[in-house]
Amino acid sequence: MKKIIAIVALLGLTACANAPKELEGQQVFYAFDSAQLSDDARDNLRAQALYMKKNPEINVLIEGRCDERGTTEYNLALGAVRAGNAAHALIRNDIEPERIKTISYGKENPLYPGTGEEVWAKNRNATTRVK
C-alpha cells in the first residue's frame, strides 16, 4: 500500500512539474485550415489547467488567430473555433468555464509579422492571456 501511495504522490509531483512557470503568452498551434488540437497542444493545455488549479484567482482570455490566407470572415470564424477548442480543453481538465473568455482575431492581429509558411505556422495559434 505504501508503494502505491508513493507512486501516486510521485505522479502528482510530475504532473505539477509540467505546469508552466508563467501562463501569460502560452500558445498552442494548429495545422493549416484546422482547429483540431494536436497531442502537443493537448499536453500544453493540460499543463495550463494544472497551473490554473494551483492559482484559482487567475482567469484567462484565449485569443484565436489564423495566418493571412483566406477571407476575413472565414478566418474570424476559424479563430473562434480554435480559441473555443482550447477553452474546452481547459474545461475538460476541470477549469470552471466562468474563468475562461475567448476572442477571435482571425488574421487581423498577427503576433508574428511577415509572410511565408514559417510565419504562417506561428500565427495559427490560440494564445492564453491572464486577465
N, C-alpha and C positions, 0 to 999 in steps of 0.2 A: 504494500500500500504506500509506503514512504517513497518507493521508486516512482510510482505513478504520480504522486503529488509533486515530486521534484521535476519530473518531465513536463508536467503541465505548467509549473512555475517557469521553467526554462523556456518553454514555447511562448508563454506570455511575455517574458522579457525580450525574446527575439522579435516578436511582433511589435512591441513598443519601440525597439531599436530601429525599426524600419520607418517609423513616423518621421516626417521631415522636421528639421530644426526650425524652419520658417514655413508658414503656409502661404504667405503673400507671394504671388507670382508663380506658383506651381502650375505646370502645364501638362496637358495630355494632348497627344497628336492623333490626327486622323488621316486615313488614306484619301486620295483624290475622290471627290464625289461620294463620300461616305460619312456616315455618322456612327458607324459601328465601333465600339470600344475594342481595342486590341488587348491582348493579355497584359502588356506593359502598362497600358492606360488603366486597366482594372487594378493592377498592383499599386500604381501611384495613387489612385482614388481610395483604395483600401487604407493606404498609409495616411492619406489626408484625413480619413474618417477617424483613424486612431488618434491623430493629433487633436481633432475636434472633440473627441470623447474626453481627452485629458484636459481640454481647455473649453469647458462648457459655456463660457462667456463669449466665445468667438462665433460670429455669424459671417457668412461669405456671400459674395456675388460671383457667379460663374459667367464669364464672358465667352460667347461662342464667336469664332472667327472663321473666315474662309480665305482662299487665295483670290487673286484678282480676276480669275477667269469666270465667265458666266455672268448672268444679269444681276443687277442689284437685288431684285425681288427674290430670285432663286437663292442667292447667297444669304440674304437675310433669313429666309426660311430654313436653309441648311444650318446656319449658325445657331438658330434657335433650337433645332433638334440636337445639335452637338452639345450645347450647354445643358439642355434638358436631360440628355443621356448621362452626362457627367453628374448632374444633380441626383438623378435616380440611383446611380451607383453609390453615392454617399448615403442616400436614404436606405438602400438595401443593406448598408453597413451600420444601420441603427442611428443615423443622424436625423434629428427631427426636421421635417420639411420646412417649418417656420424659420429655421436658421439659415435657409438657403434661398437666394434670389438668383434669377438668371436674366441675361440680356444678350441679344444678338447684335453684333456689329457687322455681320456679313463680311463683305470685302471693303467696307468703308473706313475702317480704322485698323489698318495692319500694324502689327507690332514690329515687323521687320521690313525695312524699306528695300526696294529693288524688285527685280523680276527674274524669272528662271526657276527651274524645279527646286533648287536648294532653298531659295527664299519661299517659294510657294509651300513647300513641305512644312516649314516653320510656322507659316501663317494659318495653316489648317489645324486649329487648336481650340481647346477650351482652357481658359486661364482663370485661376482662382484668385480672388481679391478678398482681403479681410475687410469687413465693414465695421 
